[in-house]
């Protein structure tokens, strides 16, 4: 039995009365819609192979490209779904016992719901790989050309799913940053995509005292913070549109921490900043990330 159907038959129905509506939706996302689309796809593939000598197999995949985009929603939420499931299992003993019972009934405990949740994402991202193999082993020129069309459609689908997944991961990261910076009074979303965060030492070019800071780098700005327990206190926001980056190779001293520096130079000649990294590798990484932002 397919993973989506196993989730629906052996886990969704029995667990419904043990979970709140919010918990249920957070774990199972859009499984009923996936089951319907996947079942129809399998029927059409079977029909193509058995009744039509797979002559229209390529067309089946092309036709289903738009319908399969619902996997984007599933794949972008599956990580949170697993986290929700883990949390619920730890905090609700009745749910934990019911999950074990469902798993035994489904497949003698061979696969848990946690295992099954990952399968739909793995499968949808493999359709193009399967078609790639078909193209490779097809000798008829017309069939090969048609299968290449199907391959392109499934490559587009995989790219779309990965982009949706990446966008959702970025939004979760931004939300986490927003919550961890205590006195930030504007939405982090305004600063574009996050490019990285970490410990660094900063000095203005007219002073020589290095201050230990944690920076959050975005496309448009750097949020400079001071660590405050598990959270951060915002000290300043640097508008990157006003700066350019320059390496400072003279500070690089092998085996000496916090000596690997680079400049942020104000484009209108105002006072700039110098950033110091703990290691040479970290400096290289930060330079690349700043260059991506700038």
C-alpha positions in Angstrom: 0.0 0.0 0.0 1.2 3.5 -0.9 2.4 5.8 2.0 -0.4 8.3 1.5 -3.0 5.6 1.6 -1.4 3.9 4.6 -1.4 7.2 6.5 -5.1 7.7 5.6 -6.3 4.2 6.3 -4.3 3.2 9.3 -3.4 6.5 11.1 -5.7 9.4 10.2 -9.1 7.8 11.0 -8.0 6.2 14.3 -6.1 9.2 15.5 -8.8 11.8 14.7 -10.5 11.5 18.1 -7.1 11.7 20.0 -5.9 14.9 18.3 -7.3 18.5 18.3 -8.2 19.8 14.8 -5.0 22.0 14.8 -2.8 19.0 15.8 -4.5 16.8 13.2 -3.9 19.4 10.4 -0.3 20.1 11.5 0.6 16.4 11.2 -1.4 15.2 8.1 -1.2 18.5 6.1 -3.1 17.8 2.8 -2.8 14.0 2.7 -6.5 13.4 1.5 -5.8 15.5 -1.6 -2.5 13.7 -2.2 -4.2 10.3 -2.0 -6.9 11.3 -4.5 -4.4 12.7 -7.0 -1.9 9.9 -6.5 -4.5 7.2 -6.9 -5.8 8.7 -10.2 -2.2 9.0 -11.5 -1.5 5.4 -10.7 -4.7 4.3 -12.5 -3.9 6.3 -15.6 -0.3 4.9 -15.7 -1.7 1.4 -15.3 -4.2 2.0 -18.0 -1.5 3.3 -20.3 0.7 0.3 -19.8 -2.0 -2.4 -19.9 -4.4 -1.1 -22.5 -2.4 1.3 -24.7 1.0 -0.3 -24.8 2.3 2.8 -22.9 2.0 4.9 -26.1 0.5 7.8 -24.1 2.5 7.3 -20.9 4.4 10.6 -21.5 1.1 12.4 -21.9 -0.1 11.1 -18.5 2.8 12.8 -16.7 2.5 16.0 -18.7 -1.3 16.1 -17.9 -0.6 15.6 -14.2 2.1 18.2 -13.8 -0.3 20.9 -12.7 -2.2 18.5 -10.4 0.9 17.4 -8.7 1.9 20.9 -7.6 -0.1 20.2 -4.4 3.0 18.3 -3.3 4.7 21.7 -2.8 2.4 22.4 0.1 3.0 18.9 1.6 6.8 19.0 1.2 7.1 22.5 2.6 5.2 21.4 5.7 6.5 17.8 6.3 9.4 18.9 8.6 7.0 20.8 10.8 4.6 17.9 10.7 7.3 15.5 12.0 8.2 18.0 14.7 4.5 18.3 15.7 4.2 14.5 15.8 7.3 14.1 18.0 6.0 16.8 20.4 2.5 15.3 20.6 3.9 11.8 21.1 6.0 13.0 24.0 3.3 15.0 25.7 0.3 12.8 25.1 0.7 9.2 26.4 -2.6 8.1 24.8 -1.5 9.3 21.4 1.9 7.5 21.8 0.1 4.2 22.6 -2.4 4.7 19.7 0.5 5.4 17.3 2.2 2.1 18.3 -1.1 0.2 17.9 -1.8 1.8 14.5 1.8 1.0 13.3 1.4 -2.7 14.3 -1.9 -3.0 12.5 -0.6 -1.3 9.4 2.6 -3.3 8.8 3.6 -5.2 12.0 5.5 -2.1 13.2 7.9 -2.2 10.3 7.2 1.5 9.5 6.0 4.2 11.9 3.8 7.2 10.9 7.0 9.3 11.2 8.6 7.1 8.5 5.6 7.3 6.2 5.3 11.1 6.4 8.6 11.4 4.5 7.8 9.0 1.7 5.5 11.3 -0.4 8.2 14.0 -0.6 10.9 11.4 -1.5 8.6 10.0 -4.3 7.6 13.2 -6.0 11.2 14.3 -6.2 12.1 11.0 -8.0 9.6 11.1 -10.8 12.0 12.9 -13.1 14.8 10.4 -12.2 12.5 7.5 -13.2 11.7 9.2 -16.5 15.4 9.9 -17.1 15.9 6.1 -16.9 13.1 5.5 -19.4 14.5 8.0 -21.8 17.9 6.4 -21.5 16.6 2.9 -22.3 14.2 3.9 -25.1 15.4 3.5 -28.6 12.5 4.6 -30.7 13.1 8.3 -31.7 9.5 9.4 -31.4 8.9 7.7 -28.1 12.2 9.1 -26.8 11.3 12.7 -27.9 7.9 12.3 -26.2 9.4 10.9 -22.9 11.8 13.9 -22.9 8.7 16.2 -22.8 7.4 14.3 -19.8 10.9 14.4 -18.2 11.0 18.2 -18.6 7.5 18.5 -17.0 8.6 16.4 -14.0 11.9 18.4 -13.7 9.8 21.6 -13.6 7.6 20.0 -10.9 10.7 19.0 -8.8 12.1 22.5 -9.1 8.8 24.1 -8.1 8.4 21.8 -5.1 12.0 22.6 -4.0 11.4 26.3 -4.4 8.2 26.2 -2.3 10.0 24.1 0.3 12.9 26.6 0.4 10.6 29.6 0.6 8.8 28.1 3.6 12.1 27.3 5.3 13.2 30.9 4.7 9.9 32.2 6.3 10.4 29.9 9.3 14.0 31.2 9.7 12.8 34.8 9.4 10.1 34.2 12.0 12.7 32.7 14.4 15.0 35.7 14.0 12.1 38.1 14.6 11.2 36.3 17.9 14.8 36.1 19.1 15.7 39.8 18.7 13.9 41.5 21.6 13.8 45.2 20.8 13.3 45.0 17.0 10.3 47.1 16.2 10.0 46.4 12.5 9.3 43.3 10.4 12.5 41.4 9.5 10.7 40.6 6.2 11.5 44.2 5.1 15.2 43.3 4.9 14.9 40.6 2.2 16.2 37.0 2.4 18.5 36.0 5.2 22.1 35.3 4.1 23.5 34.1 7.4 24.0 34.9 11.1 26.8 34.4 13.6 29.3 35.8 16.0 31.7 38.5 14.8 33.7 41.4 16.3 33.1 44.9 15.0 34.9 48.2 15.3 34.2 51.6 13.6 37.1 52.9 11.6 37.7 55.8 13.9 37.9 53.6 17.0 40.0 50.6 17.8 37.9 48.8 20.4 36.5 45.5 19.1 33.0 44.8 20.3 31.6 41.2 20.3 28.4 41.1 18.4 26.0 38.7 16.8 24.9 39.8 13.3 22.0 38.8 11.2 22.8 39.4 7.5 20.0 40.0 5.0 19.8 41.1 1.4 19.3 44.7 2.3 20.6 45.1 5.9 22.7 43.8 8.7 21.1 43.7 12.1 23.8 44.1 14.7 22.9 42.6 18.1 24.4 41.9 21.5 23.7 38.4 22.9 21.3 38.5 25.9 21.0 34.9 27.2 19.2 32.8 24.6 18.0 36.0 22.8 19.5 39.2 21.3 19.3 42.9 21.9 19.4 44.9 18.7 22.1 47.6 18.7 21.8 49.0 15.2 20.6 48.2 11.7 23.1 48.9 8.9 21.5 49.7 5.5 23.6 47.8 3.1 22.5 49.9 0.1 24.8 52.6 1.6 27.9 50.4 1.8 30.4 48.5 -0.3 32.6 45.6 1.0 36.4 45.5 0.8 38.8 42.8 2.0 41.5 43.7 4.6 44.3 41.2 4.0 46.7 43.0 6.3 44.9 41.8 9.4 45.1 38.1 8.5 47.4 36.4 10.9 47.6 32.6 10.9 46.6 30.9 14.2 45.4 34.1 15.8 41.7 34.3 16.6 39.6 37.3 15.6 42.3 38.7 13.4 40.7 38.1 9.9 39.1 41.3 8.9 37.1 43.1 6.1 35.6 46.5 5.7 32.2 47.9 5.1 32.9 51.2 3.5 30.2 53.9 3.3 29.7 55.0 -0.3 29.3 58.6 0.6 32.4 58.8 2.7 30.8 58.5 6.1 32.4 56.5 8.9 32.7 52.8 7.9 33.1 49.6 9.9 35.5 46.8 10.2 34.4 43.2 10.9 36.7 40.6 12.4 36.2 36.9 12.1 37.4 34.1 14.3 39.0 32.0 11.6 40.2 32.4 7.9 37.4 30.0 6.8 34.7 32.1 8.6 36.1 35.2 6.9 35.8 33.6 3.5 32.2 32.5 4.3 31.2 36.0 5.5 32.8 37.7 2.5 30.8 35.5 0.2 27.6 36.1 2.1 28.1 39.9 2.1 28.9 39.8 -1.6 25.6 37.9 -2.2 23.7 40.5 -0.2 25.5 43.5 -1.8 
